Amino acid sequence: STTTLHNNKMMKLALISTLAGSAAAFAPAQTGARSTSLNAFTVDSIPGALPPVGVFDPLGFAGKADEMTLKRYREAELTHGRVGMLAAVGFLVGEAVESKTVLFNGEISGPAITQLAQVNPLLWVFLGAGIAKAESMRAEIGWVEPENVPFDKPGQLRDSYVPGDIGFDPLGLKPESEEEFIVMQNKELQNGRLGMLAAAGFLAQELVDGKGIIEHFTS
């Protein structure tokens, strides 16, 4: 039908856009004449401000923010980007394995947005404990202790803390060079932004017609 052909064209276009975005994310970052100081968080020096767009800030949040606020914005973006990348992969993996794993109790099926409601409730205990542990470690590394900050300015990051750099590098990928580290920061930001868009797109598509993403690609 015409509707089916239109949906197939849209899915192919989305896939092409995703692949193009991934390629761009791994391209060499254009750092230009920006400061290479890892802690220099100003509108002109913040990582992720890449040509041709520069700082994408249509509502002017960055322009009104001081350095500490910009660092908190970047910490939030990195955290959401990492979750977005995991979510995008999780959509595909979850739908690919469905009931083929012991963890999912042999009863999981359907699009990814319906799968969490079907898992063994015990999984929520481990999931909650894991998230709580990860978040508490991130807070201890990056945030100033509450008793050491003014009551009206909670959530202050440490001056020496580089947003996102919590010391988790099991494969030893972090470059020793400051310039190379900034390039890697830009790559992660680009991939994280792509991951958030992909996860949101997957979620919206499955809500529209109730079909899984893999089902769309294979039908």
Secondary structure, DSSP 8 states (H G I E B T S, - for coil): -HHHHHHHHHHHHHHHHHHHHHHHHTS----TT----TT--STTT-TT-BTTTBS--TT-HHHH--HHHHHHHHHHHHHHHHHHHHHHHHHHHHHHHGGGSTTTTT---S-GGGTGGGS-THHHHHHHHHHHHHHHHHHHHHB--GGGS-TTS-S-B-TT--TT--S--TT----SSHHHHHHHHHHHHHHHHHHHHHHHHHHHHHHHH---HHHHHH-
